[in-house]
Amino acid sequence: MSFPEPNDLPQDHANNEQVAQKEQILKQILTPEARMRLNNIKMVKPELSDLVEQYLIGMATQGKMPGQITDDQLKQILISTQQPKRDFKINRV
């Protein structure tokens, strides 16, 4: 059984503080429905969720948020951040 090294504890504590601070900001700028949608997306596509969270926090810290983001506004943000899907057509000879 391994025990955590004493040097690992401050870094883990700082990481926990960053996560808590990020969650607090998201609670302020998202409606409950939008937060629930973002959490659902985090379970399926964590990279997309992280990208949207960084975007929202950046907008909030710059003061460019008009108010709370609703679920419909979050849907529009998600659509704009996703890469367009490519269609491939295979012709068999």
Helices and strands as residue ranges (DSSP letters): H 8-29, H 32-44, H 46-61, H 71-81
